[in-house]
Amino acid sequence: MVLNGVDNLDRHASLFQGKRIGLITSPTGLTRDFRSTIEVLHERFHLAAMFSPEHGVRGDQEAGGLVETYGDPITGVPVYSLYRKDSKRLTSEMLEQVDMVVYDIQDVGVRYYTFIYTMLYALEDCAKAGKPFVVLDRANPLDGVTVEGNVLKPGYQSFVGNYPLAVRYGLTAGEVAMMANDEMNWNAELHVIRCEGWERGMLFPGTGRLWVHPSMGIPRFETALLYPGTCLFEGTNLSEGRGTTFPFEMIGAPFIRADRLAEEMNRKRLPGVTFRPVYFKPTFSKFQGEVCAGVQIYVTDIRAVRPVETGVTLLYAIKDLHEPFAFLPPVKEGSRPFIDLLGGDNVYRRSESSDVPAMLEAFREESRAFADRKRPYHLYR
């Protein structure tokens, strides 16, 4: 079994002794026997504060719901919000409560997934305040080798993309922290407590661990594997399956011809996936209470599937086959459309289906360059 950073605290106890610890965590902050990192640090050291990301430190907040400051009902430790309306950063007042900040959240290895920016914001804030920052590292469930998609471009930064990563970046959270700390010249006092037994080529099933959903929208490993491609549909007028038991695995809308779309997608013979026509009624989010038609994506080979290329190909197939397809407008005046923020570029809005082969080849070139760029920060073989 792969051991994550929290499982290896014994040999690093001196780092934490005598320190007022501030912890950024979520329900995925667990040891191999499902003890929470909150409990471990509270029992063994001085857990002085917790800092809550989206969904809350115990997972009791809705996606996108603002988190208020409160006292943890189990430990009594104060919990300060890092998911506020006006900011997602550590304040000087928060940092005055602690001597170091510890981060322990399971990442999914995808640029859109916001926890990685909670970490990077906190790392930068700690660097400015002269506070040590510790990452309790965790295995990347999508492996540490495969890189997919384009790299975020300047001018497209947001909370779903605030650092020039490829879509599927093939790094652990600790490695991302090392890379950003170096490339951004933050010069934080950064400590990464490494995993044991994880090898770069491992996908999650090879770790021997049980899947703990990192958020309600990622209930299964297969969901996480498809997410780099199907998350793009959040920037469109199609349902990405939120409000169903298969978010990011079912894509549809009331105007879709399910049989026709499934037939078209299966005709393309994309590696590692197959498509089934489906009908579903979301209980919340887009098309709540309406019957949607679309496709369910099945992963037939976890090694062969290329989720970004799958998602892009599906997006343009729907765009070609169904005239009501549209990209969503900006949420507020003066901001970029959400598809641009997810895409880290305006490439999706300015391209047609005839451009897809060239687009995907350009993505592969960017992925290869990113793979070279990230290599010096590898902690694992």
C-alpha positions as a Python dict, from the first residue, in 0.01 Angstrom:
ca = {
    (1, 'M'): (0, 0, 0),
    (2, 'V'): (117, 352, -81),
    (3, 'L'): (168, 568, 228),
    (4, 'N'): (83, 935, 198),
    (5, 'G'): (266, 1212, 381),
    (6, 'V'): (37, 1206, 685),
    (7, 'D'): (118, 835, 729),
    (8, 'N'): (486, 927, 771),
    (9, 'L'): (457, 1193, 1042),
    (10, 'D'): (650, 990, 1302),
    (11, 'R'): (985, 1045, 1134),
    (12, 'H'): (919, 1420, 1099),
    (13, 'A'): (779, 1493, 1446),
    (14, 'S'): (1058, 1738, 1529),
    (15, 'L'): (935, 1968, 1251),
    (16, 'F'): (606, 2022, 1434),
    (17, 'Q'): (700, 2009, 1801),
    (18, 'G'): (659, 2336, 1988),
    (19, 'K'): (487, 2501, 1690),
    (20, 'R'): (140, 2652, 1668),
    (21, 'I'): (11, 2470, 1364),
    (22, 'G'): (-243, 2601, 1113),
    (23, 'L'): (-396, 2325, 901),
    (24, 'I'): (-554, 2349, 555),
    (25, 'T'): (-743, 2026, 498),
    (26, 'S'): (-1062, 1858, 377),
    (27, 'P'): (-1234, 1522, 433),
    (28, 'T'): (-961, 1361, 222),
    (29, 'G'): (-702, 1451, 486),
    (30, 'L'): (-691, 1097, 624),
    (31, 'T'): (-435, 840, 730),
    (32, 'R'): (-437, 492, 576),
    (33, 'D'): (-669, 374, 857),
    (34, 'F'): (-907, 669, 806),
    (35, 'R'): (-799, 882, 1101),
    (36, 'S'): (-832, 1248, 1007),
    (37, 'T'): (-525, 1467, 986),
    (38, 'I'): (-717, 1706, 1212),
    (39, 'E'): (-733, 1440, 1483),
    (40, 'V'): (-369, 1335, 1442),
    (41, 'L'): (-228, 1686, 1466),
    (42, 'H'): (-467, 1785, 1746),
    (43, 'E'): (-366, 1486, 1959),
    (44, 'R'): (9, 1495, 1896),
    (45, 'F'): (94, 1860, 1850),
    (46, 'H'): (-52, 2208, 1899),
    (47, 'L'): (-322, 2253, 1636),
    (48, 'A'): (-393, 2622, 1683),
    (49, 'A'): (-614, 2696, 1380),
    (50, 'M'): (-766, 2547, 1070),
    (51, 'F'): (-815, 2716, 735),
    (52, 'S'): (-1112, 2601, 534),
    (53, 'P'): (-1110, 2562, 154),
    (54, 'E'): (-1418, 2516, -65),
    (55, 'H'): (-1651, 2248, 82),
    (56, 'G'): (-1518, 2307, 438),
    (57, 'V'): (-1260, 2117, 643),
    (58, 'R'): (-1515, 1842, 710),
    (59, 'G'): (-1691, 1853, 372),
    (60, 'D'): (-2019, 1998, 494),
    (61, 'Q'): (-2030, 2295, 253),
    (62, 'E'): (-2184, 2294, -96),
    (63, 'A'): (-1969, 2342, -406),
    (64, 'G'): (-1927, 2715, -456),
    (65, 'G'): (-2085, 2791, -118),
    (66, 'L'): (-1907, 3057, 85),
    (67, 'V'): (-1752, 2930, 407),
    (68, 'E'): (-1782, 3133, 728),
    (69, 'T'): (-1539, 3143, 1019),
    (70, 'Y'): (-1651, 2913, 1302),
    (71, 'G'): (-1530, 2687, 1582),
    (72, 'D'): (-1479, 2322, 1492),
    (73, 'P'): (-1744, 2134, 1694),
    (74, 'I'): (-1519, 1831, 1760),
    (75, 'T'): (-1183, 1986, 1853),
    (76, 'G'): (-1289, 2338, 1944),
    (77, 'V'): (-1014, 2472, 1716),
    (78, 'P'): (-1110, 2793, 1532),
    (79, 'V'): (-1169, 2750, 1158),
    (80, 'Y'): (-1098, 3048, 934),
    (81, 'S'): (-1240, 3061, 584),
    (82, 'L'): (-1024, 3054, 272),
    (83, 'Y'): (-1338, 3059, 56),
    (84, 'R'): (-1476, 3406, 125),
    (85, 'K'): (-1664, 3633, -112),
    (86, 'D'): (-1392, 3895, -108),
    (87, 'S'): (-1081, 3676, -88),
    (88, 'K'): (-944, 3322, -88),
    (89, 'R'): (-619, 3412, 87),
    (90, 'L'): (-464, 3391, 430),
    (91, 'T'): (-474, 3727, 606),
    (92, 'S'): (-208, 3867, 837),
    (93, 'E'): (-453, 3825, 1126),
    (94, 'M'): (-492, 3454, 1047),
    (95, 'L'): (-118, 3402, 1017),
    (96, 'E'): (-58, 3572, 1352),
    (97, 'Q'): (-236, 3274, 1513),
    (98, 'V'): (18, 3017, 1387),
    (99, 'D'): (389, 2947, 1350),
    (100, 'M'): (353, 2726, 1042),
    (101, 'V'): (88, 2620, 792),
    (102, 'V'): (33, 2255, 697),
    (103, 'Y'): (-155, 2147, 383),
    (104, 'D'): (-316, 1804, 346),
    (105, 'I'): (-580, 1767, 73),
    (106, 'Q'): (-611, 1499, -194),
    (107, 'D'): (-558, 1655, -535),
    (108, 'V'): (-684, 1505, -861),
    (109, 'G'): (-400, 1630, -1080),
    (110, 'V'): (-618, 1854, -1299),
    (111, 'R'): (-568, 2227, -1354),
    (112, 'Y'): (-934, 2322, -1300),
    (113, 'Y'): (-951, 2164, -955),
    (114, 'T'): (-947, 2455, -713),
    (115, 'F'): (-774, 2302, -410),
    (116, 'I'): (-435, 2337, -581),
    (117, 'Y'): (-479, 2717, -589),
    (118, 'T'): (-582, 2723, -225),
    (119, 'M'): (-243, 2562, -163),
    (120, 'L'): (-48, 2798, -390),
    (121, 'Y'): (-216, 3110, -250),
    (122, 'A'): (-132, 2994, 102),
    (123, 'L'): (226, 2913, 4),
    (124, 'E'): (273, 3262, -138),
    (125, 'D'): (111, 3421, 168),
    (126, 'C'): (339, 3221, 400),
    (127, 'A'): (643, 3324, 198),
    (128, 'K'): (553, 3691, 242),
    (129, 'A'): (493, 3643, 614),
    (130, 'G'): (807, 3435, 673),
    (131, 'K'): (605, 3134, 792),
    (132, 'P'): (712, 2776, 708),
    (133, 'F'): (475, 2584, 481),
    (134, 'V'): (446, 2204, 496),
    (135, 'V'): (280, 1983, 234),
    (136, 'L'): (176, 1637, 350),
    (137, 'D'): (207, 1491, 3),
    (138, 'R'): (-39, 1252, -158),
    (139, 'A'): (-25, 1030, -464),
    (140, 'N'): (-160, 1180, -785),
    (141, 'P'): (-451, 948, -877),
    (142, 'L'): (-398, 1018, -1249),
    (143, 'D'): (-28, 914, -1231),
    (144, 'G'): (283, 1130, -1239),
    (145, 'V'): (382, 1066, -1599),
    (146, 'T'): (91, 1146, -1829),
    (147, 'V'): (56, 1511, -1929),
    (148, 'E'): (-239, 1629, -2137),
    (149, 'G'): (-386, 1949, -2269),
    (150, 'N'): (-267, 2303, -2318),
    (151, 'V'): (-92, 2523, -2064),
    (152, 'L'): (-272, 2822, -1909),
    (153, 'K'): (-190, 3147, -2093),
    (154, 'P'): (-123, 3489, -1933),
    (155, 'G'): (-440, 3692, -1891),
    (156, 'Y'): (-663, 3391, -1828),
    (157, 'Q'): (-593, 3347, -1458),
    (158, 'S'): (-881, 3264, -1225),
    (159, 'F'): (-957, 3031, -937),
    (160, 'V'): (-998, 2747, -1190),
    (161, 'G'): (-655, 2822, -1334),
    (162, 'N'): (-407, 3053, -1168),
    (163, 'Y'): (-70, 2902, -1256),
    (164, 'P'): (69, 2786, -1595),
    (165, 'L'): (-6, 2415, -1561),
    (166, 'A'): (-111, 2171, -1830),
    (167, 'V'): (-468, 2044, -1786),
    (168, 'R'): (-350, 1704, -1660),
    (169, 'Y'): (-14, 1789, -1513),
    (170, 'G'): (138, 1467, -1376),
    (171, 'L'): (265, 1610, -1047),
    (172, 'T'): (180, 1562, -682),
    (173, 'A'): (67, 1861, -476),
    (174, 'G'): (411, 1874, -314),
    (175, 'E'): (580, 1882, -652),
    (176, 'V'): (349, 2161, -773),
    (177, 'A'): (439, 2358, -459),
    (178, 'M'): (812, 2311, -524),
    (179, 'M'): (773, 2414, -888),
    (180, 'A'): (573, 2728, -812),
    (181, 'N'): (795, 2827, -520),
    (182, 'D'): (1097, 2813, -750),
    (183, 'E'): (949, 2954, -1071),
    (184, 'M'): (765, 3238, -896),
    (185, 'N'): (1067, 3321, -676),
    (186, 'W'): (855, 3312, -361),
    (187, 'N'): (1144, 3158, -165),
    (188, 'A'): (913, 3017, 100),
    (189, 'E'): (1049, 2781, 365),
    (190, 'L'): (881, 2479, 207),
    (191, 'H'): (884, 2126, 346),
    (192, 'V'): (730, 1833, 156),
    (193, 'I'): (669, 1517, 358),
    (194, 'R'): (685, 1257, 88),
    (195, 'C'): (473, 955, 5),
    (196, 'E'): (624, 609, 31),
    (197, 'G'): (573, 335, -223),
    (198, 'W'): (428, 557, -495),
    (199, 'E'): (584, 536, -840),
    (200, 'R'): (520, 788, -1114),
    (201, 'G'): (347, 542, -1344),
    (202, 'M'): (85, 443, -1085),
    (203, 'L'): (-279, 524, -1140),
    (204, 'F'): (-497, 519, -830),
    (205, 'P'): (-600, 151, -849),
    (206, 'G'): (-232, 58, -817),
    (207, 'T'): (-190, 236, -484),
    (208, 'G'): (-380, -23, -280),
    (209, 'R'): (-581, 253, -112),
    (210, 'L'): (-957, 300, -89),
    (211, 'W'): (-1107, 586, -289),
    (212, 'V'): (-1228, 879, -79),
    (213, 'H'): (-1413, 1124, -302),
    (214, 'P'): (-1221, 1455, -297),
    (215, 'S'): (-1548, 1642, -356),
    (216, 'M'): (-1909, 1544, -423),
    (217, 'G'): (-1857, 1590, -797),
    (218, 'I'): (-1578, 1329, -808),
    (219, 'P'): (-1738, 1019, -650),
    (220, 'R'): (-1525, 757, -827),
    (221, 'F'): (-1177, 714, -970),
    (222, 'E'): (-1329, 682, -1318),
    (223, 'T'): (-1492, 1022, -1267),
    (224, 'A'): (-1155, 1176, -1184),
    (225, 'L'): (-1005, 1011, -1490),
    (226, 'L'): (-1266, 1163, -1723),
    (227, 'Y'): (-1281, 1498, -1546),
    (228, 'P'): (-989, 1663, -1736),
    (229, 'G'): (-1205, 1650, -2050),
    (230, 'T'): (-1564, 1660, -1934),
    (231, 'C'): (-1518, 1954, -1697),
    (232, 'L'): (-1506, 2168, -2012),
    (233, 'F'): (-1884, 2126, -2040),
    (234, 'E'): (-1923, 2349, -1735),
    (235, 'G'): (-1853, 2633, -1979),
    (236, 'T'): (-2138, 2529, -2210),
    (237, 'N'): (-2518, 2509, -2206),
    (238, 'L'): (-2499, 2131, -2160),
    (239, 'S'): (-2531, 1943, -1834),
    (240, 'E'): (-2201, 1791, -1719),
    (241, 'G'): (-2402, 1543, -1512),
    (242, 'R'): (-2414, 1745, -1191),
    (243, 'G'): (-2728, 1651, -1004),
    (244, 'T'): (-2696, 1286, -1108),
    (245, 'T'): (-2506, 990, -965),
    (246, 'F'): (-2257, 1012, -1254),
    (247, 'P'): (-2127, 1371, -1266),
    (248, 'F'): (-1869, 1431, -1539),
    (249, 'E'): (-1945, 1083, -1679),
    (250, 'M'): (-2280, 1178, -1838),
    (251, 'I'): (-2313, 1474, -2074),
    (252, 'G'): (-2645, 1590, -2215),
    (253, 'A'): (-2923, 1842, -2262),
    (254, 'P'): (-3293, 1834, -2358),
    (255, 'F'): (-3204, 1909, -2721),
    (256, 'I'): (-2956, 1622, -2770),
    (257, 'R'): (-3027, 1318, -2992),
    (258, 'A'): (-2878, 1054, -2765),
    (259, 'D'): (-2868, 765, -3012),
    (260, 'R'): (-2719, 976, -3288),
    (261, 'L'): (-2452, 1125, -3061),
    (262, 'A'): (-2349, 788, -2916),
    (263, 'E'): (-2324, 640, -3264),
    (264, 'E'): (-2110, 932, -3384),
    (265, 'M'): (-1876, 912, -3086),
    (266, 'N'): (-1832, 535, -3107),
    (267, 'R'): (-1758, 570, -3478),
    (268, 'K'): (-1451, 778, -3386),
    (269, 'R'): (-1301, 482, -3193),
    (270, 'L'): (-1136, 697, -2928),
    (271, 'P'): (-887, 500, -2716),
    (272, 'G'): (-998, 361, -2382),
    (273, 'V'): (-1363, 473, -2391),
    (274, 'T'): (-1701, 376, -2527),
    (275, 'F'): (-2030, 568, -2531),
    (276, 'R'): (-2387, 470, -2443),
    (277, 'P'): (-2700, 678, -2513),
    (278, 'V'): (-2862, 785, -2184),
    (279, 'Y'): (-3151, 990, -2047),
    (280, 'F'): (-3131, 1159, -1708),
    (281, 'K'): (-3301, 1425, -1496),
    (282, 'P'): (-3065, 1637, -1283),
    (283, 'T'): (-3183, 1705, -928),
    (284, 'F'): (-2987, 2032, -919),
    (285, 'S'): (-2763, 2247, -1139),
    (286, 'K'): (-2830, 2286, -1513),
    (287, 'F'): (-3169, 2158, -1636),
    (288, 'Q'): (-3282, 2076, -1283),
    (289, 'G'): (-3596, 1861, -1307),
    (290, 'E'): (-3579, 1838, -1688),
    (291, 'V'): (-3519, 1522, -1887),
    (292, 'C'): (-3183, 1540, -2065),
    (293, 'A'): (-3059, 1314, -2341),
    (294, 'G'): (-2694, 1249, -2405),
    (295, 'V'): (-2416, 998, -2357),
    (296, 'Q'): (-2252, 818, -2071),
    (297, 'I'): (-1879, 767, -2113),
    (298, 'Y'): (-1742, 432, -2003),
    (299, 'V'): (-1371, 386, -1941),
    (300, 'T'): (-1269, 56, -2097),
    (301, 'D'): (-892, 96, -2052),
    (302, 'I'): (-760, 325, -1779),
    (303, 'R'): (-416, 332, -1940),
    (304, 'A'): (-530, 408, -2294),
    (305, 'V'): (-792, 676, -2230),
    (306, 'R'): (-693, 1034, -2307),
    (307, 'P'): (-963, 1236, -2130),
    (308, 'V'): (-877, 1581, -2266),
    (309, 'E'): (-891, 1460, -2625),
    (310, 'T'): (-1210, 1268, -2545),
    (311, 'G'): (-1378, 1576, -2397),
    (312, 'V'): (-1271, 1807, -2678),
    (313, 'T'): (-1384, 1560, -2945),
    (314, 'L'): (-1722, 1517, -2774),
    (315, 'L'): (-1768, 1892, -2737),
    (316, 'Y'): (-1722, 1960, -3107),
    (317, 'A'): (-1931, 1660, -3209),
    (318, 'I'): (-2221, 1806, -3012),
    (319, 'K'): (-2152, 2152, -3151),
    (320, 'D'): (-2174, 2014, -3506),
    (321, 'L'): (-2478, 1793, -3453),
    (322, 'H'): (-2694, 2018, -3234),
    (323, 'E'): (-2757, 2380, -3328),
    (324, 'P'): (-2876, 2490, -2979),
    (325, 'F'): (-2525, 2421, -2842),
    (326, 'A'): (-2365, 2735, -2700),
    (327, 'F'): (-2084, 2851, -2478),
    (328, 'L'): (-2212, 3029, -2169),
    (329, 'P'): (-2174, 3408, -2150),
    (330, 'P'): (-1954, 3566, -1882),
    (331, 'V'): (-2096, 3545, -1531),
    (332, 'K'): (-2053, 3919, -1488),
    (333, 'E'): (-1991, 4210, -1721),
    (334, 'G'): (-1628, 4257, -1813),
    (335, 'S'): (-1521, 3905, -1718),
    (336, 'R'): (-1421, 3626, -1954),
    (337, 'P'): (-1657, 3344, -2052),
    (338, 'F'): (-1611, 3045, -1822),
    (339, 'I'): (-1496, 2826, -2112),
    (340, 'D'): (-1199, 3064, -2156),
    (341, 'L'): (-1109, 3034, -1787),
    (342, 'L'): (-1132, 2655, -1799),
    (343, 'G'): (-944, 2645, -2128),
    (344, 'G'): (-677, 2888, -2010),
    (345, 'D'): (-718, 3047, -2352),
    (346, 'N'): (-999, 3142, -2591),
    (347, 'V'): (-910, 2850, -2817),
    (348, 'Y'): (-1245, 2673, -2778),
    (349, 'R'): (-1459, 2971, -2877),
    (350, 'R'): (-1247, 3059, -3181),
    (351, 'S'): (-1223, 2705, -3319),
    (352, 'E'): (-1450, 2490, -3532),
    (353, 'S'): (-1462, 2111, -3557),
    (354, 'S'): (-1236, 2125, -3864),
    (355, 'D'): (-969, 2280, -3639),
    (356, 'V'): (-980, 2002, -3378),
    (357, 'P'): (-696, 1783, -3516),
    (358, 'A'): (-460, 2082, -3532),
    (359, 'M'): (-578, 2201, -3189),
    (360, 'L'): (-510, 1863, -3031),
    (361, 'E'): (-168, 1842, -3193),
    (362, 'A'): (-86, 2188, -3056),
    (363, 'F'): (-201, 2066, -2714),
    (364, 'R'): (32, 1765, -2744),
    (365, 'E'): (323, 1997, -2819),
    (366, 'E'): (244, 2208, -2513),
    (367, 'S'): (211, 1891, -2304),
    (368, 'R'): (552, 1768, -2416),
    (369, 'A'): (710, 2103, -2329),
    (370, 'F'): (539, 2103, -1989),
    (371, 'A'): (659, 1748, -1922),
    (372, 'D'): (1016, 1870, -1974),
    (373, 'R'): (957, 2177, -1759),
    (374, 'K'): (821, 1981, -1464),
    (375, 'R'): (1085, 1707, -1461),
    (376, 'P'): (1336, 1887, -1230),
    (377, 'Y'): (1071, 1891, -957),
    (378, 'H'): (1000, 1518, -951),
    (379, 'L'): (1031, 1370, -602),
    (380, 'Y'): (941, 1015, -711),
    (381, 'R'): (1069, 776, -972),
}
